[in-house]
Amino acid sequence: MAAEMSGATSGGMPEEVSGTRSALRSGSRSGSRSGSRSGSRKQRAAVLGTGQTRHRSKRPDVSIAGLCREAVDCALADAGLELADIDAVVVGKAPDLFEGVMMPELYLADALGAVGKPMLRVHTAGSVGGATGNVAASLVQAGRHRRVLAVAFEKQSESNAMWALSIMPPFAMPVLAGAGGYFAPHIRSYIRRSGAPEHVGAMVAVKDRRNGAKNPYAHLRQPDITLESVQASPMLWDPVRYDETCPSSDGACAVVIGDQAAAEASSGPVAWIRATAMRTEPTMFSGKDNVSPRAGSDAAAALWHAAGITSPLDQIDVAEIYVPFSWFEPMWLENLGFAPEGQGWQFTQNGETEIGGSIPVNPSGGVLCSNPIGASGLLRFAESAMQVMGKAGEHQVPGAKTALGHAYGGGSQYFSMWVVADTPD
Amino acid sequence: MSARAVSARAVNGRVSSDVAVIGFAEAPCVRHTNGTTNGVEMLVPIFQQVLAETGLDRRDIGFWCSGSSDYLAGRAFSFVSAVDAIGAFPPVMESHVEMDGAFALYEAWVKVLTGEVDVALAYGFGKSSAGDLRRVLALQLDPYTMAPLWPDSVGLAALQARLGLENHIWTERGMAEVAVRSRSAALGNPQAQLSGEVTADELLAEPYLAEPLRAHDCAPVTDGAAVVVLAAADRARQLCERPAWIAGFEHRIDSAEFGGRDLTTAPSAAAAGSAAGAAGVDVAELHAPFTHQELILRDALGLGESARISPSGGALAGNPMFAAGLARIGHAARQVMSGQAERALGHATSGPALQQNLVCVLEAQ
């Protein structure tokens, strides 16, 4: 075993092999029809530190590399580490056309301290930030590395996302009206199906923007926003109003993930990664449920199972969920299993998703306050970790011990999630 | 093929890696396909081929991972439509890298190592003919200081080749001999784009394309796709008579600053090769899009005279962007699976002037 593992060590960091792993590996590994297997030999992994930029509509003071480095330096400082302590780097961002740079991680190798190390670049549409966290976690869980840096970013001001999304590929339905135009009919369908009152979307916007006012990094900080002011804002894509829509942001997020030894050596609190899950389904097919996609509910079921969670509502203390348009809060509450089908909106209406409610959602302000697209998923993951580390400052949910980070992308077809907690199991 | 009799591996001595390549297929390497840039038309036939050859159903695949580039496709989210090729409903566990499929294979291998899945499939695809490849690749450069100058990929490789010539590290004839061997080897690869018997004298009589590079020094522009299937220990033995066990799998990246490193070497390839155990392989499939880059890689990986180099013809015989590196690993694995090699190496590169390099060492047991 030791001989085998020595060859698997990367980045110049000697790696110890735990007896636990050897014991687990000799156990049963019979595969099921689905290709998954029960005899896990996964190693523990934990978030050692997180960092993010001050998200703004334009960050002309920094280059793309400078933006990323701002988040990386914060994450390393939070973890009490330096770039030299990092064994591998995982970079995530949404389509390259958003900045007009092909595979920007190649140019970023120097700025991210990756020279001489392994570097991966993940791209799973809007869910990419979450996928970046999950891939980085898997490098530790597989025993490949001791400390991995996950970095995700978008610098929307350097190009035009609407243009990048409005091309006319053959044999595919053009989006034409951007993401809002694509998702608005799904939201209308949810309202029709569930009978939700029309003001619920505005309630989400009020809660998230007020939460964002407590988050020093948030792009939009609106402590004085009211239900009336949201409802008076212009209608963009019926039923989505201007104030119910995510902004276009420049921003980056970085997370340092370490193995058990690294976590135990950390001087500060860590967030143990209890489980990760990713699922994908096609954009369009006969029978697709755009309101509650099966890829999302399958991913959630796998996540809760892997984390040993039988009642998410009771066992999750806070959720950072990818809500780019207000109505996705009640929609995802149902898809994730926090609320019965058709009842997610009641949680919002009753204030259960506010800080202090039974399932606080997006105490950071979420995507509705900051949307550096590629980073938005990793921000959800990082914010969930900050909550269980007790580092969320003014938007801390008191006593949070177990948290969900969630992201989705494409035509509601890519889902990535994790559960973090203040103890390893 | 569920019950193929397979002899158990010896368990004495060193412990082999417990994840193996058990299947490989690649689309024909061609100058131009009529299919869409999302790769579906190239992918469906090779998925069918590799699943048939391994006896697997698509629902047996526990994890899918792909490699491709939106810029090559000229559209955002090109990989999203590629998912249509895999029949992803019920939903699948899936991921994507904006890199060569070889790096998707790495992610898939890591997934198997975590114990979450037994069987994983990686694929890569690229319709290089959709745009002006030389100019498209210029957009990989530093967007503030380099890309606005539009130095194209062939021009940058020519600068690298020039450095080696002026420092007497290689010669134009030595470069031509790489092309001669590649074209000849590719005669045995039905999917190759360029093959034939030529001499170095004939090639050296041709005009320069971007001095000191001639056409034969540069990989062709290729549309194509590749797929590789991985399986964990017991499953691998069930599904494949002679799995190609992964003994080492490593990748590294070098600086993006052309003035910041010696371009006649590839430190990232050397580091990845050393960590993966490149020394002493019987055969190496190298992803060298330019003849002089093969010479750099042979040196960096410490490949001696006894190692056969790129029996498929290598990238010079067909270079489907974002699939060629994965195909190199597939061809290396095929050498092991067919019994032609005991220990083989597959290599992939990414970025200008061999900036990023990956090495996968495979062995019979």
Contacts between the chains, C-beta under 8 A, distances in Angstrom:
chain1	res1	chain2	res2	distance
A	1	B	15	6.4
A	3	B	14	5.8
A	3	B	15	6.7
A	4	B	14	7.6
A	4	B	15	4.9
A	4	B	16	7.8
A	4	B	17	6.6
A	7	B	247	7.1
A	7	B	248	5.1
A	7	B	275	7.1
A	7	B	276	7.3
A	7	B	277	6.0
A	8	B	248	7.8
A	9	B	275	7.5
A	10	B	250	6.1
A	10	B	275	6.4
A	24	B	115	7.6
A	25	B	18	7.7
A	29	B	115	7.4
A	29	B	118	7.2
A	29	B	232	6.5
A	29	B	233	7.0
A	29	B	234	6.2
A	30	B	234	7.6
A	31	B	62	7.7
A	31	B	118	3.6
A	31	B	119	7.0
A	31	B	232	7.6
A	31	B	234	7.7
A	31	B	235	5.4
A	33	B	59	6.6
A	33	B	60	7.0
A	34	B	59	6.6
A	34	B	60	7.9
A	34	B	62	6.6
A	35	B	59	7.4
A	35	B	60	5.1
A	35	B	61	5.5
A	35	B	62	2.9
A	35	B	63	7.3
A	35	B	117	5.4
A	35	B	118	5.7
A	35	B	119	4.6
A	35	B	120	7.8
A	36	B	62	5.0
A	36	B	93	7.8
A	36	B	116	6.4
A	36	B	117	5.4
A	36	B	118	7.3
A	37	B	62	7.6
A	37	B	115	6.7
A	37	B	116	7.5
A	37	B	117	6.7
A	37	B	118	5.0
A	37	B	232	7.7
A	39	B	115	6.4
A	40	B	114	7.4
A	40	B	115	4.2
A	40	B	116	7.0
A	41	B	113	8.0
A	41	B	114	7.4
A	41	B	115	4.2
A	42	B	114	4.8
A	42	B	115	5.4
A	42	B	116	7.1
A	63	B	144	6.0
A	64	B	143	6.9
A	95	B	70	5.0
A	95	B	76	3.7
A	95	B	77	6.1
A	96	B	69	7.5
A	96	B	70	5.2
A	96	B	71	5.4
A	96	B	98	6.8
A	96	B	139	8.0
A	97	B	70	6.0
A	97	B	71	7.2
A	97	B	75	7.7
A	97	B	76	4.9
A	98	B	76	7.6
A	99	B	143	7.2
A	100	B	139	7.1
A	100	B	143	6.9
A	101	B	139	6.3
A	101	B	140	7.8
A	101	B	143	4.6
A	101	B	147	7.3
A	102	B	69	6.8
A	102	B	71	4.0
A	102	B	136	6.9
A	102	B	137	7.2
A	102	B	139	4.0
A	102	B	140	4.7
A	103	B	69	6.9
A	103	B	71	7.6
A	103	B	98	5.7
A	103	B	99	7.2
A	103	B	140	5.4
A	103	B	350	7.6
A	103	B	351	7.3
A	104	B	143	7.3
A	105	B	98	7.9
A	106	B	140	5.4
A	106	B	253	7.6
A	106	B	256	5.7
A	106	B	350	7.2
A	106	B	351	4.3
A	106	B	352	7.7
A	106	B	355	6.0
A	106	B	356	6.9
A	107	B	140	7.3
A	107	B	141	6.6
A	107	B	142	4.8
A	107	B	143	6.8
A	107	B	256	4.8
A	108	B	256	7.7
A	109	B	253	4.8
A	109	B	254	7.3
A	109	B	255	6.4
A	109	B	256	5.4
A	109	B	355	7.5
A	109	B	356	7.9
A	110	B	255	5.3
A	110	B	256	5.9
A	110	B	257	6.4
A	110	B	260	7.5
A	114	B	253	5.5
A	115	B	253	6.5
A	115	B	254	6.2
A	115	B	255	5.0
A	116	B	252	6.0
A	116	B	253	7.7
A	116	B	254	7.5
A	116	B	267	7.2
A	116	B	268	7.2
A	116	B	271	6.5
A	117	B	252	6.4
A	117	B	253	6.9
A	118	B	250	7.2
A	118	B	251	5.1
A	118	B	252	6.1
A	118	B	253	7.4
A	119	B	251	7.8
A	119	B	253	4.6
A	119	B	356	7.1
A	120	B	97	6.2
A	120	B	99	7.2
A	120	B	103	6.1
A	120	B	106	7.4
A	120	B	107	6.7
A	121	B	97	5.8
A	121	B	98	4.9
A	121	B	99	5.5
A	121	B	103	7.8
A	122	B	95	6.8
A	122	B	96	7.2
A	122	B	97	5.9
A	122	B	98	7.6
A	123	B	70	7.7
A	123	B	79	7.1
A	123	B	96	5.5
A	123	B	97	6.8
A	123	B	98	4.2
A	124	B	94	8.0
A	124	B	95	6.0
A	124	B	96	5.3
A	125	B	77	5.8
A	125	B	80	6.0
A	131	B	95	5.9
A	135	B	95	6.7
A	135	B	107	6.2
A	135	B	110	7.9
A	138	B	107	7.7
A	138	B	110	5.2
A	138	B	111	6.2
A	138	B	114	5.5
A	139	B	110	5.9
A	141	B	114	4.7
A	142	B	110	4.6
A	142	B	111	7.7
A	142	B	113	3.7
A	142	B	114	4.6
A	143	B	113	6.8
A	144	B	110	6.2
A	144	B	113	7.2
A	158	B	143	7.8
A	164	B	76	4.8
A	165	B	76	6.0
A	167	B	74	7.6
A	167	B	75	5.0
A	167	B	76	6.9
A	169	B	36	7.3
A	169	B	37	7.4
A	169	B	38	7.5
A	169	B	75	4.9
A	169	B	78	7.9
A	169	B	81	7.4
A	170	B	36	5.6
A	171	B	36	6.2
A	172	B	81	6.1
A	278	B	93	5.9
A	278	B	94	6.9
A	278	B	95	6.3
A	279	B	91	4.3
A	279	B	92	6.9
A	279	B	93	6.2
A	279	B	94	7.5
A	280	B	64	7.7
A	280	B	83	6.1
A	280	B	88	5.6
A	280	B	91	6.0
A	280	B	92	5.6
A	280	B	93	7.6
A	280	B	94	3.9
A	281	B	83	7.9
A	281	B	88	5.3
A	281	B	89	5.3
A	281	B	90	7.9
A	281	B	91	4.2
A	281	B	92	7.6
A	282	B	83	5.5
A	282	B	84	5.5
A	282	B	88	5.3
A	282	B	89	6.3
A	283	B	80	6.0
A	283	B	81	7.3
A	283	B	83	7.8
A	283	B	84	7.9
A	285	B	89	6.0
A	293	B	91	8.0
A	294	B	89	7.5
A	294	B	90	6.8
A	294	B	91	5.6
A	295	B	91	3.8
A	298	B	90	7.1
A	298	B	91	5.0
A	299	B	91	7.6
A	410	B	77	6.6
A	410	B	80	5.0
A	411	B	80	7.7
A	413	B	80	7.4
A	413	B	83	7.8
A	414	B	80	7.9
